[in-house]
Amino acid sequence: MTDLLKAVIACAVALVLGLAVGYFWGSSGRDELERKVQRARDMTTGLQTAANEEKERCAVELKRANNSKRLLLTKEHLLRAHAQISANNYGIASQYMVTARAQLRTVAGASADKARERVEAVLLRLEETQAKVMQLDPVARTQLSQLVALVDALPGAR
């Protein structure tokens, strides 16, 4: 029985010793893996922040580009209206001015406070000029030229 007892004790000691060695071996690798996971999380957080900043920058740039496009379209319609007034087509000129006014309203809605005030001032001038066009007033040609210059002076116009 003593041999059997010795064998059982040896097996128990070997089992406990094997479990202890396995635990320490596994926990040493776990710390390294946790450090790698933490570094990956930090890197992911940094990349996510950079991606969000880039997304915001792109949104601002897109808004600026859209406003610039609308201002160019406004200028195009005003120049077309000017050409129609030169040809004594006041009705067609008025239609171009309606389209230009719609573009300017969109720009005013998307602009910041200070720029919005300038755009609204141009809008007011445009409405006055359109009233002159509807009255078949030849002064409208001069006012349209001035409007084109005002649109060119707006922020974002090229």
DSSP file (Angstrom, degrees, kcal/mol; ACC not computed):
  #  RESIDUE AA STRUCTURE BP1 BP2  ACC     N-H-->O    O-->H-N    N-H-->O    O-->H-N    TCO  KAPPA ALPHA  PHI   PSI    X-CA   Y-CA   Z-CA
    1    1 A M     >        0   0    0      0, 0.0     4,-2.8     0, 0.0     5,-0.2   0.000 360.0 360.0 360.0 -28.7    0.0    0.0    0.0
    2    2 A T  H  >  +     0   0    0      2,-0.2     4,-2.4     1,-0.2     5,-0.1   0.871 360.0  50.6 -67.5 -34.0    2.8    2.3    0.6
    3    3 A D  H  > S+     0   0    0      2,-0.2     4,-2.3     1,-0.2    -1,-0.2   0.907 111.4  48.4 -68.6 -40.0    3.8    2.0   -3.1
    4    4 A L  H  > S+     0   0    0      2,-0.2     4,-2.4     1,-0.2    -2,-0.2   0.915 112.3  48.7 -64.8 -41.6    0.3    2.7   -4.2
    5    5 A L  H  X S+     0   0    0     -4,-2.8     4,-2.6     1,-0.2    -2,-0.2   0.904 110.7  50.9 -64.2 -41.5    0.2    5.7   -1.9
    6    6 A K  H  X S+     0   0    0     -4,-2.4     4,-2.5     1,-0.2    -1,-0.2   0.895 110.7  49.3 -62.2 -40.3    3.5    6.9   -3.2
    7    7 A A  H  X S+     0   0    0     -4,-2.3     4,-2.4     2,-0.2    -2,-0.2   0.902 111.9  47.7 -67.4 -41.4    2.2    6.6   -6.7
    8    8 A V  H  X S+     0   0    0     -4,-2.4     4,-2.6     2,-0.2    -2,-0.2   0.922 113.8  47.2 -65.4 -44.2   -1.0    8.5   -6.0
    9    9 A I  H  X S+     0   0    0     -4,-2.6     4,-2.9     2,-0.2     5,-0.2   0.907 112.1  50.5 -64.5 -41.1    0.9   11.3   -4.2
   10   10 A A  H  X S+     0   0    0     -4,-2.5     4,-2.7     2,-0.2    -2,-0.2   0.909 111.8  47.8 -63.6 -41.7    3.4   11.5   -7.1
   11   11 A C  H  X S+     0   0    0     -4,-2.4     4,-2.6     2,-0.2    -2,-0.2   0.915 112.8  48.5 -64.4 -42.1    0.5   11.7   -9.6
   12   12 A A  H  X S+     0   0    0     -4,-2.6     4,-2.8     2,-0.2    -2,-0.2   0.917 113.6  46.5 -64.3 -43.5   -1.1   14.4   -7.5
   13   13 A V  H  X S+     0   0    0     -4,-2.9     4,-3.0     2,-0.2     5,-0.2   0.918 113.7  48.6 -65.0 -42.7    2.1   16.4   -7.1
   14   14 A A  H  X S+     0   0    0     -4,-2.7     4,-2.7    -5,-0.2    -2,-0.2   0.905 112.8  48.8 -63.3 -40.8    2.8   16.0  -10.9
   15   15 A L  H  X S+     0   0    0     -4,-2.6     4,-2.6     2,-0.2    -2,-0.2   0.937 114.4  44.0 -64.3 -47.2   -0.8   17.1  -11.6
   16   16 A V  H  X S+     0   0    0     -4,-2.8     4,-2.5     2,-0.2    -2,-0.2   0.915 115.6  48.7 -63.6 -43.3   -0.5   20.2   -9.3
   17   17 A L  H  X S+     0   0    0     -4,-3.0     4,-2.5    -5,-0.2    -2,-0.2   0.899 112.3  48.6 -64.3 -41.3    2.9   21.0  -10.7
   18   18 A G  H  X S+     0   0    0     -4,-2.7     4,-2.5    -5,-0.2    -2,-0.2   0.906 112.2  48.8 -64.7 -42.6    1.7   20.7  -14.3
   19   19 A L  H  X S+     0   0    0     -4,-2.6     4,-2.4     2,-0.2    -2,-0.2   0.914 112.4  48.3 -63.7 -42.0   -1.3   22.9  -13.5
   20   20 A A  H  X S+     0   0    0     -4,-2.5     4,-2.5     2,-0.2     5,-0.2   0.934 113.2  46.7 -64.6 -46.4    0.9   25.5  -11.9
   21   21 A V  H  X S+     0   0    0     -4,-2.5     4,-2.4     1,-0.2     5,-0.2   0.921 114.0  48.8 -62.7 -43.3    3.4   25.5  -14.7
   22   22 A G  H  X S+     0   0    0     -4,-2.5     4,-2.5    -5,-0.2    -1,-0.2   0.890 110.8  50.7 -62.9 -40.4    0.6   25.7  -17.3
   23   23 A Y  H  X S+     0   0    0     -4,-2.4     4,-2.7     2,-0.2    -2,-0.2   0.951 113.7  43.3 -63.8 -49.1   -1.1   28.6  -15.4
   24   24 A F  H  X S+     0   0    0     -4,-2.5     4,-1.6     1,-0.2    -2,-0.2   0.879 114.8  50.1 -65.8 -37.5    2.1   30.7  -15.2
   25   25 A W  H  X S+     0   0    0     -4,-2.4     4,-1.3    -5,-0.2    -1,-0.2   0.920 114.3  44.5 -65.9 -43.5    3.0   29.9  -18.8
   26   26 A G  H  X S+     0   0    0     -4,-2.5     4,-1.7    -5,-0.2    -2,-0.2   0.882 111.5  52.3 -68.4 -39.4   -0.5   30.9  -20.0
   27   27 A S  H  X S+     0   0    0     -4,-2.7     4,-1.8     1,-0.2    -1,-0.2   0.826 104.1  56.9 -70.7 -29.3   -0.7   34.0  -17.9
   28   28 A S  H  X S+     0   0    0     -4,-1.6     4,-1.2     1,-0.2    -1,-0.2   0.903 110.6  44.0 -67.4 -38.7    2.6   35.3  -19.2
   29   29 A G  H  X S+     0   0    0     -4,-1.3     4,-2.3     1,-0.2    -2,-0.2   0.807 108.1  60.3 -71.8 -30.6    1.3   35.1  -22.8
   30   30 A R  H  X S+     0   0    0     -4,-1.7     4,-2.9     2,-0.2     5,-0.2   0.903 101.3  52.3 -66.1 -41.1   -1.9   36.7  -21.7
   31   31 A D  H  X S+     0   0    0     -4,-1.8     4,-2.2     1,-0.2    -1,-0.2   0.919 110.5  48.5 -60.8 -42.4   -0.3   39.8  -20.5
   32   32 A E  H  X S+     0   0    0     -4,-1.2     4,-2.1     1,-0.2    -1,-0.2   0.915 112.5  48.2 -64.0 -42.4    1.5   40.2  -23.8
   33   33 A L  H  X S+     0   0    0     -4,-2.3     4,-2.6     2,-0.2    -2,-0.2   0.892 109.7  52.3 -65.2 -39.9   -1.7   39.7  -25.7
   34   34 A E  H  X S+     0   0    0     -4,-2.9     4,-2.4     2,-0.2    -1,-0.2   0.885 108.7  50.9 -64.5 -37.7   -3.6   42.2  -23.5
   35   35 A R  H  X S+     0   0    0     -4,-2.2     4,-2.4     2,-0.2    -1,-0.2   0.915 111.4  47.9 -63.8 -42.3   -0.9   44.8  -24.3
   36   36 A K  H  X S+     0   0    0     -4,-2.1     4,-2.4     2,-0.2    -2,-0.2   0.903 111.6  49.8 -65.0 -40.8   -1.2   44.1  -28.0
   37   37 A V  H  X S+     0   0    0     -4,-2.6     4,-2.4     2,-0.2    -2,-0.2   0.909 111.1  49.6 -63.9 -41.3   -5.0   44.4  -27.8
   38   38 A Q  H  X S+     0   0    0     -4,-2.4     4,-2.6     2,-0.2    -2,-0.2   0.905 110.8  49.4 -65.2 -41.0   -4.7   47.7  -25.9
   39   39 A R  H  X S+     0   0    0     -4,-2.4     4,-2.5     2,-0.2    -1,-0.2   0.907 111.3  49.9 -62.7 -41.0   -2.3   49.0  -28.5
   40   40 A A  H  X S+     0   0    0     -4,-2.4     4,-2.5     2,-0.2    -2,-0.2   0.898 110.8  49.6 -64.8 -39.9   -4.7   48.0  -31.3
   41   41 A R  H  X S+     0   0    0     -4,-2.4     4,-2.6     2,-0.2    -2,-0.2   0.924 111.4  48.8 -63.8 -43.9   -7.6   49.7  -29.4
   42   42 A D  H  X S+     0   0    0     -4,-2.6     4,-2.3     1,-0.2    -2,-0.2   0.917 113.0  47.6 -61.4 -43.0   -5.6   52.9  -29.0
   43   43 A M  H  X S+     0   0    0     -4,-2.5     4,-2.6     2,-0.2    -1,-0.2   0.908 111.8  50.2 -65.1 -41.3   -4.6   52.8  -32.7
   44   44 A T  H  X S+     0   0    0     -4,-2.5     4,-2.6     2,-0.2    -2,-0.2   0.907 110.2  50.2 -63.8 -41.9   -8.2   52.2  -33.7
   45   45 A T  H  X S+     0   0    0     -4,-2.6     4,-2.3     2,-0.2    -2,-0.2   0.920 111.8  48.1 -62.2 -44.0   -9.4   55.1  -31.6
   46   46 A G  H  X S+     0   0    0     -4,-2.3     4,-2.3     1,-0.2    -2,-0.2   0.913 113.4  46.9 -62.9 -43.1   -6.8   57.4  -33.1
   47   47 A L  H  X S+     0   0    0     -4,-2.6     4,-2.5     2,-0.2    -2,-0.2   0.881 110.9  52.0 -67.0 -37.5   -7.8   56.3  -36.6
   48   48 A Q  H  X S+     0   0    0     -4,-2.6     4,-2.4     2,-0.2    -2,-0.2   0.909 110.2  48.9 -64.5 -42.0  -11.5   56.7  -35.9
   49   49 A T  H  X S+     0   0    0     -4,-2.3     4,-2.4     2,-0.2    -2,-0.2   0.926 112.2  48.2 -62.6 -44.8  -10.9   60.2  -34.6
   50   50 A A  H  X S+     0   0    0     -4,-2.3     4,-2.4     1,-0.2    -2,-0.2   0.898 111.2  50.8 -63.0 -39.9   -8.8   61.0  -37.7
   51   51 A A  H  X S+     0   0    0     -4,-2.5     4,-2.3     2,-0.2    -2,-0.2   0.900 110.1  49.5 -65.1 -40.7  -11.6   59.6  -40.0
   52   52 A N  H  X S+     0   0    0     -4,-2.4     4,-2.3     2,-0.2    -2,-0.2   0.904 111.1  49.3 -64.9 -41.1  -14.2   61.7  -38.2
   53   53 A E  H  X S+     0   0    0     -4,-2.4     4,-2.4     2,-0.2    -2,-0.2   0.913 112.1  48.3 -63.6 -41.9  -12.2   64.8  -38.6
   54   54 A E  H  X S+     0   0    0     -4,-2.4     4,-2.5     2,-0.2    -2,-0.2   0.881 109.9  52.7 -65.5 -37.6  -11.6   64.1  -42.3
   55   55 A K  H  X S+     0   0    0     -4,-2.3     4,-2.1     2,-0.2    -2,-0.2   0.917 110.9  46.6 -63.3 -43.3  -15.4   63.4  -42.7
   56   56 A E  H  X S+     0   0    0     -4,-2.3     4,-2.2     2,-0.2    -2,-0.2   0.904 112.3  50.4 -65.1 -41.6  -16.2   66.8  -41.2
   57   57 A R  H  X S+     0   0    0     -4,-2.4     4,-2.4     1,-0.2    -2,-0.2   0.907 111.0  49.0 -63.1 -41.7  -13.6   68.5  -43.3
   58   58 A C  H  X S+     0   0    0     -4,-2.5     4,-2.7     2,-0.2    -1,-0.2   0.881 109.2  52.8 -65.5 -38.0  -15.0   66.9  -46.5
   59   59 A A  H  X S+     0   0    0     -4,-2.1     4,-2.3     2,-0.2    -2,-0.2   0.913 111.0  46.5 -64.2 -41.6  -18.5   67.9  -45.5
   60   60 A V  H  X S+     0   0    0     -4,-2.2     4,-2.4     2,-0.2    -2,-0.2   0.921 113.7  48.5 -65.0 -43.4  -17.4   71.5  -45.1
   61   61 A E  H  X S+     0   0    0     -4,-2.4     4,-2.5     1,-0.2    -2,-0.2   0.885 111.0  50.6 -64.8 -38.3  -15.6   71.4  -48.4
   62   62 A L  H  X S+     0   0    0     -4,-2.7     4,-2.7     2,-0.2    -1,-0.2   0.913 110.3  49.5 -64.7 -42.3  -18.6   69.9  -50.1
   63   63 A K  H  X S+     0   0    0     -4,-2.3     4,-2.4     2,-0.2    -2,-0.2   0.920 112.2  48.3 -61.9 -43.5  -20.9   72.6  -48.8
   64   64 A R  H  X S+     0   0    0     -4,-2.4     4,-2.4     1,-0.2    -2,-0.2   0.906 112.2  48.8 -63.0 -42.1  -18.4   75.2  -49.9
   65   65 A A  H  X S+     0   0    0     -4,-2.5     4,-2.5     2,-0.2    -2,-0.2   0.896 110.7  50.4 -66.1 -40.1  -18.2   73.6  -53.4
   66   66 A N  H  X S+     0   0    0     -4,-2.7     4,-2.5     2,-0.2    -2,-0.2   0.911 111.3  48.4 -64.8 -41.5  -22.0   73.4  -53.7
   67   67 A N  H  X S+     0   0    0     -4,-2.4     4,-2.4     2,-0.2    -2,-0.2   0.916 111.6  50.1 -63.3 -41.8  -22.4   77.1  -52.7
   68   68 A S  H  X S+     0   0    0     -4,-2.4     4,-2.2     1,-0.2    90,-0.3   0.907 110.4  50.1 -62.7 -41.4  -19.7   78.0  -55.3
   69   69 A K  H  X S+     0   0    0     -4,-2.5     4,-2.4     1,-0.2    -2,-0.2   0.920 110.8  49.1 -62.6 -43.9  -21.5   75.9  -57.9
   70   70 A R  H  X S+     0   0    0     -4,-2.5     4,-2.4     1,-0.2    -1,-0.2   0.873 109.7  51.7 -65.5 -36.4  -24.8   77.6  -57.2
   71   71 A L  H  X S+     0   0    0     -4,-2.4     4,-2.5     2,-0.2    -1,-0.2   0.888 109.5  50.2 -66.9 -37.3  -23.2   81.1  -57.3
   72   72 A L  H  X S+     0   0    0     -4,-2.2     4,-2.5     2,-0.2    -2,-0.2   0.906 110.8  49.1 -65.1 -40.1  -21.8   80.2  -60.7
   73   73 A L  H  X S+     0   0    0     -4,-2.4     4,-2.6     2,-0.2    -2,-0.2   0.891 110.0  52.1 -64.9 -38.2  -25.2   79.1  -61.9
   74   74 A T  H  X S+     0   0    0     -4,-2.4     4,-2.4     2,-0.2    -2,-0.2   0.939 110.4  47.8 -60.3 -46.9  -26.6   82.3  -60.6
   75   75 A K  H  X S+     0   0    0     -4,-2.5     4,-2.5     1,-0.2    -2,-0.2   0.907 110.4  52.7 -61.7 -41.5  -24.0   84.3  -62.5
   76   76 A E  H  X S+     0   0    0     -4,-2.5     4,-2.4     1,-0.2    -1,-0.2   0.938 110.7  46.5 -59.4 -46.9  -24.8   82.2  -65.6
   77   77 A H  H  X S+     0   0    0     -4,-2.6     4,-2.3     1,-0.2    -1,-0.2   0.866 111.5  51.5 -66.8 -35.5  -28.5   82.9  -65.4
   78   78 A L  H  X S+     0   0    0     -4,-2.4     4,-2.3     2,-0.2    -1,-0.2   0.903 110.7  48.2 -67.0 -39.5  -27.9   86.6  -64.8
   79   79 A L  H  X S+     0   0    0     -4,-2.5     4,-2.3     2,-0.2    -2,-0.2   0.885 111.2  50.4 -67.5 -37.3  -25.6   86.8  -67.8
   80   80 A R  H  X S+     0   0    0     -4,-2.4     4,-2.2     2,-0.2    -2,-0.2   0.903 110.3  50.1 -64.9 -39.8  -28.3   85.0  -69.9
   81   81 A A  H  X S+     0   0    0     -4,-2.3     4,-2.4     2,-0.2    -2,-0.2   0.905 108.9  52.6 -63.1 -40.8  -30.9   87.5  -68.7
   82   82 A H  H  X S+     0   0    0     -4,-2.3     4,-2.0     1,-0.2    -2,-0.2   0.918 109.4  48.7 -60.6 -43.6  -28.6   90.3  -69.6
   83   83 A A  H  X S+     0   0    0     -4,-2.3     4,-1.2     1,-0.2    -1,-0.2   0.886 110.9  50.8 -64.0 -38.5  -28.2   88.8  -73.1
   84   84 A Q  H  <>S+     0   0    0     -4,-2.2     5,-3.5     1,-0.2    -2,-0.2   0.868 108.1  51.7 -69.1 -35.3  -32.0   88.5  -73.4
   85   85 A I  H ><5S+     0   0    0     -4,-2.4     3,-1.8     3,-0.2    -1,-0.2   0.895 106.0  55.2 -66.5 -38.0  -32.6   92.1  -72.4
   86   86 A S  H 3<5S+     0   0    0     -4,-2.0    -1,-0.2     1,-0.3    -2,-0.2   0.836 109.8  46.8 -61.7 -30.7  -30.1   93.2  -75.1
   87   87 A A  T 3<5S-     0   0    0     -4,-1.2    -1,-0.3    -5,-0.1    -2,-0.2   0.299 119.9-113.9 -91.7   9.5  -32.3   91.3  -77.5
   88   88 A N  T < 5S+     0   0    0     -3,-1.8     2,-0.8     1,-0.2    -3,-0.2   0.805  74.2 136.1  61.8  32.4  -35.4   92.9  -76.0
   89   89 A N     >< +     0   0    0     -5,-3.5     4,-2.1     1,-0.2    -1,-0.2  -0.679  18.3 162.7-104.8  74.6  -36.7   89.6  -74.7
   90   90 A Y  H  >  +     0   0    0     -2,-0.8     4,-2.1     1,-0.2    -1,-0.2   0.827  69.1  55.9 -67.5 -33.0  -37.8   90.8  -71.3
   91   91 A G  H  > S+     0   0    0      2,-0.2     4,-1.7     1,-0.2    -1,-0.2   0.926 110.3  43.7 -66.1 -44.9  -40.0   87.8  -70.5
   92   92 A I  H  > S+     0   0    0      1,-0.2     4,-2.1     2,-0.2    -2,-0.2   0.889 112.0  54.9 -67.3 -37.8  -37.2   85.3  -71.1
   93   93 A A  H  X S+     0   0    0     -4,-2.1     4,-1.9     1,-0.2    -2,-0.2   0.901 106.4  51.7 -59.9 -40.7  -34.9   87.5  -69.1
   94   94 A S  H  X S+     0   0    0     -4,-2.1     4,-1.9     1,-0.2    -1,-0.2   0.884 106.7  53.4 -64.4 -38.2  -37.3   87.5  -66.2
   95   95 A Q  H  X S+     0   0    0     -4,-1.7     4,-1.9     1,-0.2    -1,-0.2   0.916 108.5  49.5 -63.3 -42.5  -37.5   83.7  -66.3
   96   96 A Y  H  X S+     0   0    0     -4,-2.1     4,-2.3     1,-0.2    -1,-0.2   0.876 109.4  52.7 -62.5 -36.3  -33.7   83.5  -66.0
   97   97 A M  H  X S+     0   0    0     -4,-1.9     4,-2.5     2,-0.2    -1,-0.2   0.847 104.5  54.9 -69.9 -33.0  -33.8   85.9  -63.1
   98   98 A V  H  X S+     0   0    0     -4,-1.9     4,-2.1     2,-0.2    -1,-0.2   0.925 110.2  46.8 -62.7 -44.0  -36.3   83.7  -61.3
   99   99 A T  H  X S+     0   0    0     -4,-1.9     4,-2.1     2,-0.2    -2,-0.2   0.912 111.9  50.3 -64.7 -41.8  -33.9   80.8  -61.7
  100  100 A A  H  X S+     0   0    0     -4,-2.3     4,-2.4     1,-0.2    -2,-0.2   0.900 109.1  52.2 -62.0 -40.3  -31.0   82.9  -60.4
  101  101 A R  H  X S+     0   0    0     -4,-2.5     4,-2.3     1,-0.2    -1,-0.2   0.898 107.4  51.7 -63.6 -40.4  -33.1   84.0  -57.5
  102  102 A A  H  X S+     0   0    0     -4,-2.1     4,-1.8     2,-0.2    -1,-0.2   0.907 110.1  49.3 -63.3 -41.1  -33.9   80.4  -56.5
  103  103 A Q  H  X S+     0   0    0     -4,-2.1     4,-2.1     1,-0.2    -2,-0.2   0.917 111.0  49.8 -63.6 -42.6  -30.2   79.6  -56.7
  104  104 A L  H  X S+     0   0    0     -4,-2.4     4,-2.7     1,-0.2    -2,-0.2   0.871 107.2  54.3 -65.6 -36.1  -29.3   82.6  -54.5
  105  105 A R  H  X S+     0   0    0     -4,-2.3     4,-2.2     2,-0.2    -1,-0.2   0.907 108.1  50.1 -63.1 -40.2  -32.0   81.6  -51.9
  106  106 A T  H  X S+     0   0    0     -4,-1.8     4,-1.2     2,-0.2    -2,-0.2   0.915 111.3  48.3 -63.9 -42.2  -30.4   78.1  -51.7
  107  107 A V  H  X S+     0   0    0     -4,-2.1     4,-0.7     1,-0.2     3,-0.4   0.912 110.0  52.4 -63.7 -42.1  -27.0   79.7  -51.1
  108  108 A A  H >< S+     0   0    0     -4,-2.7     3,-0.7     1,-0.2    -1,-0.2   0.895 107.8  51.9 -61.6 -39.7  -28.5   82.1  -48.5
  109  109 A G  H 3< S+     0   0    0     -4,-2.2    -1,-0.2     1,-0.2    -2,-0.2   0.785 114.3  42.5 -67.5 -26.6  -29.9   79.1  -46.6
  110  110 A A  H 3< S+     0   0    0     -4,-1.2    -1,-0.2    -3,-0.4    -2,-0.2   0.431  98.5  95.9 -99.4  -0.1  -26.6   77.3  -46.6
  111  111 A S  S << S-     0   0    0     -3,-0.7     2,-0.0    -4,-0.7    -3,-0.0  -0.484  77.1-106.2 -93.1 160.5  -24.4   80.3  -45.7
  112  112 A A     >  -     0   0    0     -2,-0.2     4,-3.1     1,-0.1     5,-0.2  -0.257  46.3 -91.1 -73.7 170.8  -23.1   81.5  -42.3
  113  113 A D  H  > S+     0   0    0      1,-0.2     4,-1.9     2,-0.2     5,-0.1   0.901 123.3  42.4 -54.5 -52.4  -24.7   84.6  -40.7
  114  114 A K  H  > S+     0   0    0      1,-0.2     4,-1.4     2,-0.2    -1,-0.2   0.924 119.1  44.1 -66.0 -44.0  -22.3   87.2  -42.2
  115  115 A A  H  > S+     0   0    0      1,-0.2     4,-2.5     2,-0.2    -1,-0.2   0.860 109.1  59.0 -67.1 -34.9  -22.3   85.7  -45.6
  116  116 A R  H  X S+     0   0    0     -4,-3.1     4,-2.8     1,-0.2    -1,-0.2   0.896 102.2  53.2 -61.6 -40.1  -26.1   85.2  -45.5
  117  117 A E  H  X S+     0   0    0     -4,-1.9     4,-1.9    -5,-0.2    -1,-0.2   0.907 110.1  47.5 -61.3 -41.8  -26.6   88.9  -45.0
  118  118 A R  H  X S+     0   0    0     -4,-1.4     4,-1.9     2,-0.2    -2,-0.2   0.916 112.9  48.2 -66.1 -42.0  -24.5   89.7  -48.1
  119  119 A V  H  X S+     0   0    0     -4,-2.5     4,-2.4     1,-0.2    -2,-0.2   0.906 110.8  50.9 -65.6 -40.6  -26.4   87.1  -50.1
  120  120 A E  H  X S+     0   0    0     -4,-2.8     4,-2.3     2,-0.2    -1,-0.2   0.849 107.3  54.0 -65.8 -33.1  -29.8   88.4  -48.9
  121  121 A A  H  X S+     0   0    0     -4,-1.9     4,-2.1     2,-0.2    -1,-0.2   0.903 110.3  46.8 -65.5 -40.1  -28.7   92.0  -49.9
  122  122 A V  H  X S+     0   0    0     -4,-1.9     4,-2.5     2,-0.2    -2,-0.2   0.886 110.0  54.4 -67.2 -37.7  -27.9   90.7  -53.4
  123  123 A L  H  X S+     0   0    0     -4,-2.4     4,-2.4     2,-0.2    -2,-0.2   0.916 107.2  50.0 -60.8 -43.3  -31.3   88.9  -53.4
  124  124 A L  H  X S+     0   0    0     -4,-2.3     4,-2.1     1,-0.2    -1,-0.2   0.920 111.2  48.7 -61.7 -43.7  -33.1   92.1  -52.6
  125  125 A R  H  X S+     0   0    0     -4,-2.1     4,-2.5     1,-0.2    -1,-0.2   0.892 109.7  53.2 -61.8 -39.2  -31.2   93.9  -55.4
  126  126 A L  H  X S+     0   0    0     -4,-2.5     4,-2.6     1,-0.2    -2,-0.2   0.907 107.9  49.7 -63.9 -42.4  -32.1   91.0  -57.8
  127  127 A E  H  X S+     0   0    0     -4,-2.4     4,-1.9     2,-0.2    -1,-0.2   0.896 111.3  49.5 -64.2 -39.4  -35.8   91.3  -56.9
  128  128 A E  H  X S+     0   0    0     -4,-2.1     4,-1.7     2,-0.2    -2,-0.2   0.912 112.2  48.1 -64.1 -41.6  -35.7   95.1  -57.5
  129  129 A T  H  X S+     0   0    0     -4,-2.5     4,-2.2     1,-0.2    -2,-0.2   0.891 109.0  53.2 -66.9 -38.5  -34.0   94.5  -60.9
  130  130 A Q  H  X S+     0   0    0     -4,-2.6     4,-2.5     1,-0.2    -1,-0.2   0.884 105.4  54.3 -64.9 -36.1  -36.5   91.9  -61.8
  131  131 A A  H  X S+     0   0    0     -4,-1.9     4,-1.1     1,-0.2    -1,-0.2   0.903 108.2  49.9 -62.3 -39.3  -39.3   94.4  -61.1
  132  132 A K  H  <>S+     0   0    0     -4,-1.7     5,-2.6     2,-0.2    -2,-0.2   0.889 109.5  51.6 -64.6 -38.2  -37.6   96.8  -63.5
  133  133 A V  H ><5S+     0   0    0     -4,-2.2     3,-1.8     1,-0.2    -2,-0.2   0.915 107.2  52.3 -64.1 -42.4  -37.4   94.0  -66.1
  134  134 A M  H 3<5S+     0   0    0     -4,-2.5    -1,-0.2     1,-0.3    -2,-0.2   0.765 107.6  52.5 -66.7 -23.4  -41.1   93.3  -65.7
  135  135 A Q  T 3<5S-     0   0    0     -4,-1.1    -1,-0.3    -5,-0.2    -2,-0.2   0.376 114.4-121.0 -89.5   4.4  -41.7   97.0  -66.3
  136  136 A L  T < 5 +     0   0    0     -3,-1.8    -3,-0.2     1,-0.2    -2,-0.1   0.831  53.0 167.1  59.7  35.0  -39.6   96.8  -69.5
  137  137 A D    > < -     0   0    0     -5,-2.6     3,-1.6     1,-0.1     4,-0.2  -0.686  36.9-147.2 -83.6 125.7  -37.3   99.4  -68.1
  138  138 A P  T >> S+     0   0    0      0, 0.0     3,-1.3     0, 0.0     4,-0.5   0.698  93.6  74.7 -66.4 -17.5  -34.0   99.7  -70.1
  139  139 A V  H 3> S+     0   0    0      1,-0.2     4,-2.1     2,-0.2     3,-0.4   0.724  77.5  78.8 -64.7 -20.0  -32.2  100.6  -66.8
  140  140 A A  H <> S+     0   0    0     -3,-1.6     4,-2.5     1,-0.2    -1,-0.2   0.817  83.7  61.3 -59.5 -31.5  -32.5   96.9  -65.9
  141  141 A R  H <> S+     0   0    0     -3,-1.3     4,-1.8    -4,-0.2    -1,-0.2   0.933 106.6  44.4 -62.0 -45.9  -29.5   96.1  -68.2
  142  142 A T  H  X S+     0   0    0     -4,-0.5     4,-2.0    -3,-0.4    -2,-0.2   0.911 113.1  51.1 -64.6 -42.9  -27.2   98.3  -66.1
  143  143 A Q  H  X S+     0   0    0     -4,-2.1     4,-2.3     1,-0.2    -1,-0.2   0.863 107.2  54.1 -64.7 -34.8  -28.6   96.9  -62.9
  144  144 A L  H  X S+     0   0    0     -4,-2.5     4,-2.3     2,-0.2    -1,-0.2   0.898 106.4  51.7 -65.5 -39.2  -28.0   93.4  -64.2
  145  145 A S  H  X S+     0   0    0     -4,-1.8     4,-1.7     1,-0.2    -2,-0.2   0.911 110.9  48.2 -61.8 -41.4  -24.4   94.2  -64.9
  146  146 A Q  H  X S+     0   0    0     -4,-2.0     4,-2.2     1,-0.2    -2,-0.2   0.878 108.7  54.4 -66.1 -37.2  -24.1   95.5  -61.3
  147  147 A L  H  X S+     0   0    0     -4,-2.3     4,-2.7     2,-0.2    -2,-0.2   0.900 104.7  53.2 -63.1 -41.0  -25.7   92.3  -60.0
  148  148 A V  H  X S+     0   0    0     -4,-2.3     4,-2.2     1,-0.2    -1,-0.2   0.918 109.9  48.7 -60.5 -42.0  -23.2   90.1  -61.8
  149  149 A A  H  X S+     0   0    0     -4,-1.7     4,-1.3     2,-0.2    -1,-0.2   0.890 110.9  50.6 -64.5 -38.9  -20.4   92.1  -60.1
  150  150 A L  H  X S+     0   0    0     -4,-2.2     4,-0.6     2,-0.2    -2,-0.2   0.899 109.5  50.2 -65.6 -40.4  -22.2   91.7  -56.7
  151  151 A V  H >< S+     0   0    0     -4,-2.7     3,-1.1     1,-0.2    -2,-0.2   0.908 108.3  53.4 -64.5 -40.6  -22.5   88.0  -57.2
  152  152 A D  H 3< S+     0   0    0     -4,-2.2    -1,-0.2     1,-0.2    -2,-0.2   0.816 106.3  54.2 -61.7 -29.8  -18.8   87.8  -58.1
  153  153 A A  H 3< S+     0   0    0     -4,-1.3    -1,-0.2    -5,-0.1    -2,-0.2   0.585  85.4 106.5 -82.6 -10.1  -18.0   89.6  -54.8
  154  154 A L  S X< S-     0   0    0     -3,-1.1     3,-1.8    -4,-0.6     2,-0.2  -0.362  86.3 -93.9 -68.5 149.4  -19.9   87.1  -52.7
  155  155 A P  T 3  S+     0   0    0      0, 0.0    -1,-0.1     0, 0.0     3,-0.1  -0.448 112.3  21.6 -64.9 129.4  -17.8   84.7  -50.6
  156  156 A G  T 3  S+     0   0    0      1,-0.4     2,-0.2    -2,-0.2   -85,-0.1   0.224  90.6 126.9  99.3 -13.9  -17.3   81.4  -52.5
  157  157 A A    <         0   0    0     -3,-1.8    -1,-0.4    -6,-0.2   -89,-0.1  -0.512 360.0 360.0 -76.5 145.6  -17.9   82.9  -56.0
  158  158 A R              0   0    0    -90,-0.3    -1,-0.1    -2,-0.2    -6,-0.1   0.389 360.0 360.0-112.7 360.0  -15.2   82.3  -58.5
